[in-house]
Amino acid sequence: MGLRIAHNPLDGITNQYVAGLIYLYNSLLWIIGTKNTYTLFQNIVWKGGENEMLRKRLLLMSLALALVLTALTPAVALAAKPVPLEANGTITSITPGDVFPAGESGRWRVIERDITGNLSGDISGDFTMTYKANVELATQAGNLHGTLEAGESVLNVNGKIEPLDIVYYKPWDTYLPKLTISGHWNFLEGARGQGDFDASAIFVPTPEGHVAFIIASSFKLTGKWQP
């Protein structure tokens, strides 16, 4: 059961505003289906006398609420729709980090290690990924957890370090170790969103097996975000 516009509109309030209020009310009535609510609303809005002031306040408050919701709805709808994110770059350095043996397990604890580089795309500029990990001594394989900072963006990263691979590097006609990392990221600061990352680096090792310098690399972020 819905309301209809009467022929005696309230003083200072046009039929258009009343019609809008009734439309909102009819929608509410259809959702909740409460006859008692209809009767109470009808008595307040259309009967005169002692309800005159309450009637005007109710209509003005409803109009103000409708205007606020109209202004906010486009922004809310836009913010609720993530868009694709992609950024590509290279790795410029990998620090040895703080590394300690994990007992006699044959694994090593990486307390802190930095990967630095640069990105271009939806996230651009220099970046630093600082992570900790628990890796096998022989292969350097293991899981990592850390953060990636690039400008005002701070991302939480969780990933996996693949076993070191020995690949043929044609420009030098030699074989070199290749580090491969992949995983998941989500924004902590700067925006909202999440996605995946993939990174790799072919490097010349030090006598201790650390990265002396990188000769080829890639770093890629993909996902969805709300800038």
Long-range contacts (C-beta under 8 A, 24 or more apart in sequence): 1-29, 1-35, 1-38, 2-26, 2-29, 3-38, 3-41, 3-42, 3-45, 6-46, 10-55, 10-56, 10-59, 12-56, 13-56, 13-59, 13-60, 17-59, 17-63, 18-59, 20-63, 20-66, 21-59, 21-62, 21-63, 21-66, 24-62, 24-66, 79-226, 81-226, 82-192, 82-193, 82-224, 82-225, 82-226, 83-224, 83-225, 83-226, 83-227, 84-222, 84-223, 84-224, 85-121, 85-122, 85-123, 85-193, 85-195, 85-221, 85-222, 85-223, 85-224, 85-225, 86-121, 86-122, 86-220, 86-221, 86-222, 87-119, 87-120, 87-121, 87-122, 87-123, 87-124, 87-220, 87-221, 88-119, 88-120, 88-121, 88-218, 88-219, 88-220, 88-221, 89-117, 89-118, 89-119, 89-120, 89-127, 89-218, 89-219, 89-220, 90-117, 90-118, 90-217, 90-218, 90-219, 91-115, 91-116, 91-117, 91-199, 91-201, 91-214, 91-217, 91-218, 91-219, 92-116, 92-117, 92-118, 92-214, 92-217, 93-117, 93-211, 93-213, 93-214, 94-179, 94-201, 94-203, 94-211, 94-214, 95-211, 96-208, 96-210, 96-211, 101-137, 102-134, 106-136, 106-137, 106-138, 107-134, 107-135, 107-136, 107-137, 107-142, 108-134, 108-135, 108-136, 108-137, 109-133, 109-134, 110-134, 110-135, 110-142, 110-144, 115-199, 117-217, 117-219, 119-150, 119-219, 119-221, 121-221, 122-225, 122-227, 123-150, 123-151, 123-153, 123-221, 124-150, 124-151, 125-150, 125-151, 126-150, 127-219, 129-157, 131-157, 133-161, 135-161, 136-163, 139-163, 139-164, 140-164, 140-179, 144-181, 144-183, 147-188, 148-185, 148-197, 151-190, 152-189, 152-190, 153-187, 153-189, 153-190, 153-191, 154-187, 154-188, 154-189, 154-190, 155-185, 155-186, 155-187, 155-188, 156-185, 156-186, 156-187, 156-188, 157-183, 157-184, 157-185, 157-197, 158-183, 158-184, 158-185, 159-183, 159-184, 159-197, 167-202, 169-202, 169-215, 169-216, 172-215, 176-202, 176-203, 176-204, 176-215, 177-202, 177-203, 177-205, 178-202, 178-203, 179-203, 179-211, 185-221, 185-223, 187-225, 191-225, 191-226, 191-227, 192-225, 192-226, 193-223, 193-224, 193-225, 193-226, 194-223, 194-224, 194-225, 195-221, 195-222, 195-223, 195-224, 195-225, 196-221, 196-222, 196-223, 197-221, 197-222
